[in-house]
C-alpha cells in the first residue's frame, strides 16, 4: 500500500491511501478520487497507479499547471518512497507502507 500525505505549510494535513492494483485520480472535481482544493489544481489533475510490482506511477492528465516530482515537471514518473509530488501549490509526500 502507498500513502500520500500533504505537507503544504499552513494547510491541514490530508492522507490518501492507494491499495495494490488501485488507480486513483487527484483534482478539484467532486468526481476525483482524492479531492484537493487549490486555485492551480486542475479538475482532474493527475492519476496514480499502484503497479503489480509494488511501484507507484503518477501520470499528468494534461493539467494546466503541470505535475511535479521532486521539483521536476513530469508527464509520467515512477515514485519512490519519500518522493515529493506537487500539484498546484499542494505538496504531498509518497510513502510505501510495507504491511
Biopython code that builds the backbone (N, CA, C, O; Angstrom):
import numpy as np
from Bio.PDB.StructureBuilder import StructureBuilder

atoms = [
    (1, "UNK", "N", (0.846, -1.180, 0.000)),
    (1, "UNK", "CA", (0.000, 0.000, 0.000)),
    (1, "UNK", "C", (0.891, 1.243, 0.000)),
    (1, "UNK", "O", (1.957, 1.261, 0.615)),
    (2, "UNK", "N", (0.435, 2.268, -0.696)),
    (2, "UNK", "CA", (1.113, 3.567, -0.718)),
    (2, "UNK", "C", (0.285, 4.575, 0.057)),
    (2, "UNK", "O", (-0.945, 4.529, 0.046)),
    (3, "UNK", "N", (0.969, 5.478, 0.723)),
    (3, "UNK", "CA", (0.314, 6.558, 1.457)),
    (3, "UNK", "C", (0.861, 7.873, 0.912)),
    (3, "UNK", "O", (2.074, 8.051, 0.799)),
    (4, "UNK", "N", (-0.037, 8.786, 0.577)),
    (4, "UNK", "CA", (0.349, 10.141, 0.194)),
    (4, "UNK", "C", (-0.191, 11.075, 1.254)),
    (4, "UNK", "O", (-1.373, 11.034, 1.596)),
    (5, "UNK", "N", (0.685, 11.918, 1.769)),
    (5, "UNK", "CA", (0.322, 12.828, 2.857)),
    (5, "UNK", "C", (0.675, 14.248, 2.439)),
    (5, "UNK", "O", (1.790, 14.515, 1.992)),
    (6, "UNK", "N", (-0.283, 15.156, 2.586)),
    (6, "UNK", "CA", (0.006, 16.544, 2.249)),
    (6, "UNK", "C", (0.963, 17.134, 3.282)),
    (6, "UNK", "O", (0.881, 16.840, 4.475)),
    (7, "UNK", "N", (1.868, 17.970, 2.794)),
    (7, "UNK", "CA", (2.835, 18.631, 3.673)),
    (7, "UNK", "C", (2.890, 20.120, 3.358)),
    (7, "UNK", "O", (3.909, 20.771, 3.588)),
    (8, "UNK", "N", (1.799, 20.654, 2.834)),
    (8, "UNK", "CA", (1.731, 22.069, 2.479)),
    (8, "UNK", "C", (1.618, 22.900, 3.749)),
    (8, "UNK", "O", (0.707, 22.701, 4.553)),
    (9, "UNK", "N", (2.546, 23.827, 3.921)),
    (9, "UNK", "CA", (2.568, 24.659, 5.124)),
    (9, "UNK", "C", (1.306, 25.504, 5.219)),
    (9, "UNK", "O", (0.867, 26.100, 4.235)),
    (10, "UNK", "N", (0.732, 25.546, 6.410)),
    (10, "UNK", "CA", (-0.448, 26.355, 6.660)),
    (10, "UNK", "C", (-1.758, 25.670, 6.279)),
    (10, "UNK", "O", (-2.831, 26.247, 6.461)),
    (11, "UNK", "N", (-1.682, 24.454, 5.757)),
    (11, "UNK", "CA", (-2.883, 23.709, 5.368)),
    (11, "UNK", "C", (-3.035, 22.495, 6.264)),
    (11, "UNK", "O", (-2.035, 21.920, 6.693)),
    (12, "UNK", "N", (-4.276, 22.087, 6.558)),
    (12, "UNK", "CA", (-4.461, 20.875, 7.351)),
    (12, "UNK", "C", (-3.974, 19.655, 6.569)),
    (12, "UNK", "O", (-4.128, 19.578, 5.350)),
    (13, "UNK", "N", (-3.392, 18.717, 7.286)),
    (13, "UNK", "CA", (-2.847, 17.519, 6.644)),
    (13, "UNK", "C", (-3.964, 16.613, 6.144)),
    (13, "UNK", "O", (-4.965, 16.407, 6.830)),
    (14, "UNK", "N", (-3.782, 16.073, 4.939)),
    (14, "UNK", "CA", (-4.686, 15.067, 4.379)),
    (14, "UNK", "C", (-3.854, 13.838, 4.071)),
    (14, "UNK", "O", (-2.691, 13.952, 3.683)),
    (15, "UNK", "N", (-4.441, 12.667, 4.239)),
    (15, "UNK", "CA", (-3.757, 11.418, 3.943)),
    (15, "UNK", "C", (-4.594, 10.619, 2.954)),
    (15, "UNK", "O", (-5.798, 10.443, 3.142)),
    (16, "UNK", "N", (-3.941, 10.135, 1.893)),
    (16, "UNK", "CA", (-4.592, 9.315, 0.883)),
    (16, "UNK", "C", (-3.897, 7.957, 0.849)),
    (16, "UNK", "O", (-2.670, 7.882, 0.918)),
    (17, "UNK", "N", (-4.677, 6.892, 0.744)),
    (17, "UNK", "CA", (-4.116, 5.542, 0.672)),
    (17, "UNK", "C", (-4.469, 4.912, -0.674)),
    (17, "UNK", "O", (-5.587, 5.046, -1.170)),
    (18, "UNK", "N", (-3.490, 4.229, -1.244)),
    (18, "UNK", "CA", (-3.699, 3.553, -2.524)),
    (18, "UNK", "C", (-3.316, 2.091, -2.345)),
    (18, "UNK", "O", (-2.157, 1.767, -2.085)),
    (19, "UNK", "N", (-4.286, 1.229, -2.485)),
    (19, "UNK", "CA", (-4.065, -0.206, -2.324)),
    (19, "UNK", "C", (-3.411, -0.783, -3.571)),
    (19, "UNK", "O", (-3.539, -0.203, -4.650)),
    (20, "UNK", "N", (-2.712, -1.911, -3.454)),
    (20, "UNK", "CA", (-2.084, -2.539, -4.621)),
    (20, "UNK", "C", (-3.111, -2.766, -5.735)),
    (20, "UNK", "O", (-4.218, -3.246, -5.493)),
    (21, "UNK", "N", (-2.721, -2.412, -6.943)),
    (21, "UNK", "CA", (-3.613, -2.545, -8.091)),
    (21, "UNK", "C", (-4.588, -1.391, -8.244)),
    (21, "UNK", "O", (-5.358, -1.363, -9.204)),
    (22, "UNK", "N", (-4.575, -0.438, -7.319)),
    (22, "UNK", "CA", (-5.514, 0.678, -7.339)),
    (22, "UNK", "C", (-5.132, 1.750, -8.348)),
    (22, "UNK", "O", (-3.954, 1.968, -8.632)),
    (23, "UNK", "N", (-6.144, 2.410, -8.879)),
    (23, "UNK", "CA", (-5.966, 3.546, -9.778)),
    (23, "UNK", "C", (-6.814, 4.677, -9.215)),
    (23, "UNK", "O", (-8.024, 4.523, -9.053)),
    (24, "UNK", "N", (-6.191, 5.807, -8.916)),
    (24, "UNK", "CA", (-6.888, 6.920, -8.290)),
    (24, "UNK", "C", (-6.513, 8.228, -8.973)),
    (24, "UNK", "O", (-5.402, 8.377, -9.481)),
    (25, "UNK", "N", (-7.450, 9.175, -8.981)),
    (25, "UNK", "CA", (-7.191, 10.494, -9.537)),
    (25, "UNK", "C", (-7.144, 11.529, -8.414)),
    (25, "UNK", "O", (-7.773, 11.370, -7.369)),
    (26, "UNK", "N", (-6.380, 12.591, -8.662)),
    (26, "UNK", "CA", (-6.300, 13.724, -7.744)),
    (26, "UNK", "C", (-6.745, 14.963, -8.509)),
    (26, "UNK", "O", (-6.327, 15.177, -9.647)),
    (27, "UNK", "N", (-7.594, 15.781, -7.884)),
    (27, "UNK", "CA", (-8.025, 17.012, -8.526)),
    (27, "UNK", "C", (-9.053, 17.759, -7.706)),
    (27, "UNK", "O", (-9.408, 17.341, -6.604)),
    (28, "UNK", "N", (-9.536, 18.887, -8.258)),
    (28, "UNK", "CA", (-10.541, 19.725, -7.595)),
    (28, "UNK", "C", (-11.955, 19.204, -7.768)),
    (28, "UNK", "O", (-12.826, 19.492, -6.948)),
    (29, "UNK", "N", (-12.196, 18.436, -8.830)),
    (29, "UNK", "CA", (-13.560, 17.991, -9.151)),
    (29, "UNK", "C", (-14.123, 17.075, -8.071)),
    (29, "UNK", "O", (-13.387, 16.330, -7.424)),
    (30, "UNK", "N", (-15.423, 17.142, -7.889)),
    (30, "UNK", "CA", (-16.060, 16.264, -6.916)),
    (30, "UNK", "C", (-15.921, 14.800, -7.339)),
    (30, "UNK", "O", (-15.999, 13.907, -6.496)),
    (31, "UNK", "N", (-15.717, 14.546, -8.626)),
    (31, "UNK", "CA", (-15.547, 13.184, -9.121)),
    (31, "UNK", "C", (-14.143, 12.630, -8.962)),
    (31, "UNK", "O", (-13.926, 11.442, -9.199)),
    (32, "UNK", "N", (-13.181, 13.460, -8.568)),
    (32, "UNK", "CA", (-11.809, 12.978, -8.357)),
    (32, "UNK", "C", (-11.796, 12.089, -7.115)),
    (32, "UNK", "O", (-12.509, 12.350, -6.146)),
    (33, "UNK", "N", (-10.978, 11.038, -7.154)),
    (33, "UNK", "CA", (-10.900, 10.128, -6.008)),
    (33, "UNK", "C", (-10.348, 10.831, -4.771)),
    (33, "UNK", "O", (-10.840, 10.628, -3.661)),
    (34, "UNK", "N", (-9.322, 11.659, -4.972)),
    (34, "UNK", "CA", (-8.721, 12.415, -3.880)),
    (34, "UNK", "C", (-8.919, 13.889, -4.180)),
    (34, "UNK", "O", (-8.286, 14.434, -5.084)),
    (35, "UNK", "N", (-9.793, 14.536, -3.423)),
    (35, "UNK", "CA", (-10.094, 15.944, -3.640)),
    (35, "UNK", "C", (-9.059, 16.845, -3.009)),
    (35, "UNK", "O", (-8.758, 16.733, -1.820)),
    (36, "UNK", "N", (-8.511, 17.747, -3.822)),
    (36, "UNK", "CA", (-7.529, 18.717, -3.355)),
    (36, "UNK", "C", (-8.002, 20.075, -3.830)),
    (36, "UNK", "O", (-8.176, 20.295, -5.029)),
    (37, "UNK", "N", (-8.208, 20.983, -2.896)),
    (37, "UNK", "CA", (-8.692, 22.309, -3.242)),
    (37, "UNK", "C", (-7.506, 23.237, -3.438)),
    (37, "UNK", "O", (-6.650, 23.361, -2.562)),
    (38, "UNK", "N", (-7.462, 23.880, -4.581)),
    (38, "UNK", "CA", (-6.388, 24.830, -4.847)),
    (38, "UNK", "C", (-6.605, 25.486, -6.188)),
    (38, "UNK", "O", (-7.047, 24.843, -7.139)),
    (39, "UNK", "N", (-6.294, 26.767, -6.266)),
    (39, "UNK", "CA", (-6.541, 27.534, -7.488)),
    (39, "UNK", "C", (-5.749, 27.005, -8.677)),
    (39, "UNK", "O", (-6.219, 27.106, -9.811)),
    (40, "UNK", "N", (-4.573, 26.448, -8.456)),
    (40, "UNK", "CA", (-3.728, 25.974, -9.557)),
    (40, "UNK", "C", (-3.887, 24.478, -9.822)),
    (40, "UNK", "O", (-3.156, 23.911, -10.634)),
    (41, "UNK", "N", (-4.833, 23.839, -9.145)),
    (41, "UNK", "CA", (-5.088, 22.408, -9.323)),
    (41, "UNK", "C", (-6.205, 22.244, -10.348)),
    (41, "UNK", "O", (-7.267, 22.853, -10.219)),
    (42, "UNK", "N", (-5.964, 21.423, -11.364)),
    (42, "UNK", "CA", (-6.981, 21.159, -12.382)),
    (42, "UNK", "C", (-8.088, 20.284, -11.801)),
    (42, "UNK", "O", (-7.916, 19.652, -10.759)),
    (43, "UNK", "N", (-9.233, 20.259, -12.499)),
    (43, "UNK", "CA", (-10.364, 19.474, -12.000)),
    (43, "UNK", "C", (-9.988, 18.009, -11.832)),
    (43, "UNK", "O", (-10.282, 17.410, -10.798)),
    (44, "UNK", "N", (-9.347, 17.429, -12.826)),
    (44, "UNK", "CA", (-8.767, 16.088, -12.692)),
    (44, "UNK", "C", (-7.319, 16.252, -13.127)),
    (44, "UNK", "O", (-7.016, 16.263, -14.320)),
    (45, "UNK", "N", (-6.436, 16.376, -12.160)),
    (45, "UNK", "CA", (-5.063, 16.835, -12.384)),
    (45, "UNK", "C", (-4.112, 15.703, -12.792)),
    (45, "UNK", "O", (-3.393, 15.812, -13.785)),
    (46, "UNK", "N", (-4.119, 14.613, -12.011)),
    (46, "UNK", "CA", (-3.204, 13.514, -12.307)),
    (46, "UNK", "C", (-3.811, 12.196, -11.843)),
    (46, "UNK", "O", (-4.778, 12.156, -11.082)),
    (47, "UNK", "N", (-3.195, 11.108, -12.339)),
    (47, "UNK", "CA", (-3.657, 9.759, -11.992)),
    (47, "UNK", "C", (-2.509, 9.020, -11.311)),
    (47, "UNK", "O", (-1.360, 9.111, -11.743)),
    (48, "UNK", "N", (-2.825, 8.295, -10.255)),
    (48, "UNK", "CA", (-1.867, 7.460, -9.546)),
    (48, "UNK", "C", (-2.237, 6.004, -9.777)),
    (48, "UNK", "O", (-3.398, 5.617, -9.646)),
    (49, "UNK", "N", (-1.227, 5.196, -10.123)),
    (49, "UNK", "CA", (-1.464, 3.784, -10.409)),
    (49, "UNK", "C", (-0.523, 2.959, -9.541)),
    (49, "UNK", "O", (0.697, 3.062, -9.664)),
    (50, "UNK", "N", (-1.097, 2.139, -8.660)),
    (50, "UNK", "CA", (-0.296, 1.228, -7.832)),
    (50, "UNK", "C", (-0.036, -0.022, -8.679)),
    (50, "UNK", "O", (-0.942, -0.822, -8.915)),
    (51, "UNK", "N", (1.194, -0.177, -9.126)),
    (51, "UNK", "CA", (1.568, -1.249, -10.047)),
    (51, "UNK", "C", (1.656, -2.603, -9.353)),
    (51, "UNK", "O", (1.830, -2.687, -8.138)),
    (52, "UNK", "N", (1.531, -3.659, -10.152)),
    (52, "UNK", "CA", (1.577, -5.020, -9.611)),
    (52, "UNK", "C", (2.917, -5.348, -8.947)),
    (52, "UNK", "O", (2.971, -6.161, -8.024)),
    (53, "UNK", "N", (4.006, -4.710, -9.422)),
    (53, "UNK", "CA", (5.326, -4.973, -8.830)),
    (53, "UNK", "C", (5.559, -4.185, -7.544)),
    (53, "UNK", "O", (6.645, -4.241, -6.968)),
    (54, "UNK", "N", (4.533, -3.445, -7.090)),
    (54, "UNK", "CA", (4.644, -2.684, -5.846)),
    (54, "UNK", "C", (4.996, -1.225, -6.050)),
    (54, "UNK", "O", (4.985, -0.452, -5.092)),
    (55, "UNK", "N", (5.309, -0.828, -7.276)),
    (55, "UNK", "CA", (5.658, 0.556, -7.560)),
    (55, "UNK", "C", (4.425, 1.450, -7.624)),
    (55, "UNK", "O", (3.290, 0.972, -7.605)),
    (56, "UNK", "N", (4.668, 2.739, -7.700)),
    (56, "UNK", "CA", (3.592, 3.716, -7.834)),
    (56, "UNK", "C", (3.937, 4.658, -8.981)),
    (56, "UNK", "O", (4.993, 5.291, -8.991)),
    (57, "UNK", "N", (3.025, 4.737, -9.944)),
    (57, "UNK", "CA", (3.234, 5.592, -11.113)),
    (57, "UNK", "C", (2.288, 6.777, -11.028)),
    (57, "UNK", "O", (1.133, 6.633, -10.628)),
    (58, "UNK", "N", (2.785, 7.955, -11.408)),
    (58, "UNK", "CA", (1.950, 9.148, -11.490)),
    (58, "UNK", "C", (1.958, 9.620, -12.939)),
    (58, "UNK", "O", (3.002, 9.656, -13.590)),
    (59, "UNK", "N", (0.764, 9.985, -13.436)),
    (59, "UNK", "CA", (0.622, 10.491, -14.804)),
    (59, "UNK", "C", (-0.134, 11.808, -14.769)),
    (59, "UNK", "O", (-1.227, 11.898, -14.209)),
    (60, "UNK", "N", (0.457, 12.817, -15.368)),
    (60, "UNK", "CA", (-0.227, 14.098, -15.507)),
    (60, "UNK", "C", (-1.353, 13.916, -16.526)),
    (60, "UNK", "O", (-1.158, 13.253, -17.545)),
    (61, "UNK", "N", (-2.516, 14.491, -16.268)),
    (61, "UNK", "CA", (-3.669, 14.353, -17.160)),
    (61, "UNK", "C", (-3.917, 15.666, -17.914)),
    (61, "UNK", "O", (-5.016, 16.218, -17.889)),
    (62, "UNK", "N", (-2.870, 16.144, -18.580)),
    (62, "UNK", "CA", (-2.934, 17.398, -19.337)),
    (62, "UNK", "C", (-3.397, 18.565, -18.468)),
    (62, "UNK", "O", (-4.181, 19.411, -18.898)),
    (63, "UNK", "N", (-2.893, 18.588, -17.240)),
    (63, "UNK", "CA", (-3.244, 19.676, -16.328)),
    (63, "UNK", "C", (-2.678, 20.996, -16.840)),
    (63, "UNK", "O", (-1.674, 21.017, -17.552)),
    (64, "UNK", "N", (-3.319, 22.076, -16.478)),
    (64, "UNK", "CA", (-2.896, 23.399, -16.921)),
    (64, "UNK", "C", (-1.539, 23.791, -16.348)),
    (64, "UNK", "O", (-0.696, 24.339, -17.059)),
    (65, "UNK", "N", (-1.329, 23.511, -15.068)),
    (65, "UNK", "CA", (-0.119, 23.971, -14.384)),
    (65, "UNK", "C", (0.923, 22.894, -14.141)),
    (65, "UNK", "O", (1.957, 23.170, -13.533)),
    (66, "UNK", "N", (0.678, 21.684, -14.598)),
    (66, "UNK", "CA", (1.678, 20.629, -14.526)),
    (66, "UNK", "C", (1.708, 19.869, -13.212)),
    (66, "UNK", "O", (1.168, 20.298, -12.192)),
    (67, "UNK", "N", (2.368, 18.717, -13.288)),
    (67, "UNK", "CA", (2.592, 17.837, -12.146)),
    (67, "UNK", "C", (4.099, 17.726, -11.972)),
    (67, "UNK", "O", (4.832, 17.541, -12.944)),
    (68, "UNK", "N", (4.559, 17.840, -10.734)),
    (68, "UNK", "CA", (5.985, 17.864, -10.452)),
    (68, "UNK", "C", (6.358, 16.765, -9.455)),
    (68, "UNK", "O", (5.643, 16.528, -8.482)),
    (69, "UNK", "N", (7.477, 16.103, -9.709)),
    (69, "UNK", "CA", (8.037, 15.123, -8.777)),
    (69, "UNK", "C", (9.433, 15.614, -8.413)),
    (69, "UNK", "O", (10.297, 15.770, -9.276)),
    (70, "UNK", "N", (9.636, 15.850, -7.135)),
    (70, "UNK", "CA", (10.918, 16.357, -6.627)),
    (70, "UNK", "C", (11.383, 17.598, -7.396)),
    (70, "UNK", "O", (12.568, 17.763, -7.686)),
    (71, "UNK", "N", (10.407, 18.473, -7.720)),
    (71, "UNK", "CA", (10.721, 19.745, -8.358)),
    (71, "UNK", "C", (10.820, 19.720, -9.873)),
    (71, "UNK", "O", (11.007, 20.772, -10.484)),
    (72, "UNK", "N", (10.699, 18.546, -10.507)),
    (72, "UNK", "CA", (10.796, 18.448, -11.963)),
    (72, "UNK", "C", (9.425, 18.151, -12.556)),
    (72, "UNK", "O", (8.706, 17.270, -12.085)),
    (73, "UNK", "N", (9.072, 18.910, -13.609)),
    (73, "UNK", "CA", (7.791, 18.692, -14.276)),
    (73, "UNK", "C", (7.834, 17.356, -15.017)),
    (73, "UNK", "O", (8.811, 17.049, -15.701)),
    (74, "UNK", "N", (6.771, 16.568, -14.876)),
    (74, "UNK", "CA", (6.727, 15.234, -15.480)),
    (74, "UNK", "C", (5.437, 15.047, -16.273)),
    (74, "UNK", "O", (4.455, 15.761, -16.070)),
    (75, "UNK", "N", (5.461, 14.089, -17.165)),
    (75, "UNK", "CA", (4.239, 13.579, -17.789)),
    (75, "UNK", "C", (3.879, 12.255, -17.119)),
    (75, "UNK", "O", (2.726, 12.012, -16.763)),
    (76, "UNK", "N", (4.903, 11.399, -16.954)),
    (76, "UNK", "CA", (4.766, 10.114, -16.266)),
    (76, "UNK", "C", (6.035, 9.889, -15.466)),
    (76, "UNK", "O", (7.133, 10.173, -15.946)),
    (77, "UNK", "N", (5.892, 9.375, -14.236)),
    (77, "UNK", "CA", (7.063, 9.082, -13.408)),
    (77, "UNK", "C", (6.744, 7.957, -12.435)),
    (77, "UNK", "O", (5.597, 7.764, -12.032)),
    (78, "UNK", "N", (7.785, 7.222, -12.070)),
    (78, "UNK", "CA", (7.687, 6.205, -11.032)),
    (78, "UNK", "C", (8.093, 6.873, -9.723)),
    (78, "UNK", "O", (9.167, 7.468, -9.633)),
    (79, "UNK", "N", (7.237, 6.776, -8.711)),
    (79, "UNK", "CA", (7.553, 7.375, -7.417)),
    (79, "UNK", "C", (8.310, 6.388, -6.549)),
    (79, "UNK", "O", (8.066, 5.182, -6.590)),
    (80, "UNK", "N", (9.217, 6.914, -5.777)),
    (80, "UNK", "CA", (9.942, 6.155, -4.762)),
    (80, "UNK", "C", (9.466, 6.651, -3.408)),
    (80, "UNK", "O", (8.995, 7.782, -3.283)),
    (81, "UNK", "N", (9.590, 5.811, -2.403)),
    (81, "UNK", "CA", (9.202, 6.220, -1.060)),
    (81, "UNK", "C", (10.018, 7.447, -0.653)),
    (81, "UNK", "O", (11.246, 7.439, -0.736)),
    (82, "UNK", "N", (9.330, 8.494, -0.216)),
    (82, "UNK", "CA", (9.974, 9.738, 0.183)),
    (82, "UNK", "C", (9.935, 10.817, -0.879)),
    (82, "UNK", "O", (10.290, 11.962, -0.602)),
    (83, "UNK", "N", (9.506, 10.475, -2.107)),
    (83, "UNK", "CA", (9.409, 11.476, -3.169)),
    (83, "UNK", "C", (8.329, 12.499, -2.850)),
    (83, "UNK", "O", (7.348, 12.203, -2.168)),
    (84, "UNK", "N", (8.535, 13.714, -3.361)),
    (84, "UNK", "CA", (7.569, 14.800, -3.192)),
    (84, "UNK", "C", (6.822, 14.996, -4.503)),
    (84, "UNK", "O", (7.433, 15.154, -5.560)),
    (85, "UNK", "N", (5.503, 14.984, -4.425)),
    (85, "UNK", "CA", (4.616, 15.201, -5.558)),
    (85, "UNK", "C", (3.949, 16.550, -5.363)),
    (85, "UNK", "O", (3.366, 16.812, -4.311)),
    (86, "UNK", "N", (4.032, 17.416, -6.382)),
    (86, "UNK", "CA", (3.420, 18.739, -6.262)),
    (86, "UNK", "C", (2.432, 18.950, -7.394)),
    (86, "UNK", "O", (2.750, 18.769, -8.570)),
    (87, "UNK", "N", (1.203, 19.344, -7.000)),
    (87, "UNK", "CA", (0.172, 19.725, -7.955)),
    (87, "UNK", "C", (-0.341, 21.093, -7.513)),
    (87, "UNK", "O", (-0.837, 21.257, -6.398)),
    (88, "UNK", "N", (-0.213, 22.063, -8.403)),
    (88, "UNK", "CA", (-0.522, 23.434, -7.992)),
    (88, "UNK", "C", (0.410, 23.819, -6.856)),
    (88, "UNK", "O", (1.624, 23.638, -6.947)),
    (89, "UNK", "N", (-0.168, 24.350, -5.788)),
    (89, "UNK", "CA", (0.642, 24.709, -4.611)),
    (89, "UNK", "C", (0.570, 23.642, -3.523)),
    (89, "UNK", "O", (1.081, 23.839, -2.420)),
    (90, "UNK", "N", (-0.061, 22.521, -3.832)),
    (90, "UNK", "CA", (-0.216, 21.435, -2.864)),
    (90, "UNK", "C", (0.940, 20.450, -3.033)),
    (90, "UNK", "O", (1.212, 19.968, -4.132)),
    (91, "UNK", "N", (1.609, 20.165, -1.920)),
    (91, "UNK", "CA", (2.728, 19.225, -1.938)),
    (91, "UNK", "C", (2.378, 18.004, -1.091)),
    (91, "UNK", "O", (1.856, 18.116, 0.018)),
    (92, "UNK", "N", (2.685, 16.828, -1.656)),
    (92, "UNK", "CA", (2.425, 15.568, -0.964)),
    (92, "UNK", "C", (3.715, 14.761, -0.921)),
    (92, "UNK", "O", (4.560, 14.877, -1.810)),
    (93, "UNK", "N", (3.861, 13.946, 0.112)),
    (93, "UNK", "CA", (4.987, 13.017, 0.214)),
    (93, "UNK", "C", (4.429, 11.611, 0.047)),
    (93, "UNK", "O", (3.444, 11.239, 0.684)),
    (94, "UNK", "N", (5.077, 10.832, -0.826)),
    (94, "UNK", "CA", (4.686, 9.448, -1.064)),
    (94, "UNK", "C", (5.502, 8.523, -0.175)),
    (94, "UNK", "O", (6.729, 8.619, -0.129)),
    (95, "UNK", "N", (4.821, 7.626, 0.533)),
    (95, "UNK", "CA", (5.494, 6.668, 1.398)),
    (95, "UNK", "C", (4.932, 5.284, 1.118)),
    (95, "UNK", "O", (3.720, 5.070, 1.149)),
    (96, "UNK", "N", (5.833, 4.352, 0.845)),
    (96, "UNK", "CA", (5.404, 2.969, 0.641)),
    (96, "UNK", "C", (5.302, 2.300, 2.000)),
    (96, "UNK", "O", (6.270, 2.258, 2.759)),
    (97, "UNK", "N", (4.123, 1.779, 2.298)),
    (97, "UNK", "CA", (3.858, 1.140, 3.582)),
    (97, "UNK", "C", (4.013, -0.366, 3.410)),
    (97, "UNK", "O", (3.194, -1.008, 2.752)),
    (98, "UNK", "N", (5.042, -0.918, 3.990)),
    (98, "UNK", "CA", (5.343, -2.358, 3.870)),
    (98, "UNK", "C", (4.569, -3.124, 4.928)),
    (98, "UNK", "O", (5.147, -3.540, 5.932)),
    (99, "UNK", "N", (3.278, -3.317, 4.723)),
    (99, "UNK", "CA", (2.456, -4.029, 5.713)),
    (99, "UNK", "C", (2.543, -5.509, 5.484)),
    (99, "UNK", "O", (1.922, -6.283, 6.213)),
]
sb = StructureBuilder()
sb.init_structure("model")
sb.init_model(0)
sb.init_chain("A")
sb.init_seg("    ")
for serial, (resi, resn, name, xyz) in enumerate(atoms, 1):
    if name == "N":
        sb.init_residue(resn, " ", resi, " ")
    sb.init_atom(name, np.array(xyz, "f"), 0.0, 1.0, " ", f" {name:<3s}", serial, name[0])
structure = sb.get_structure()
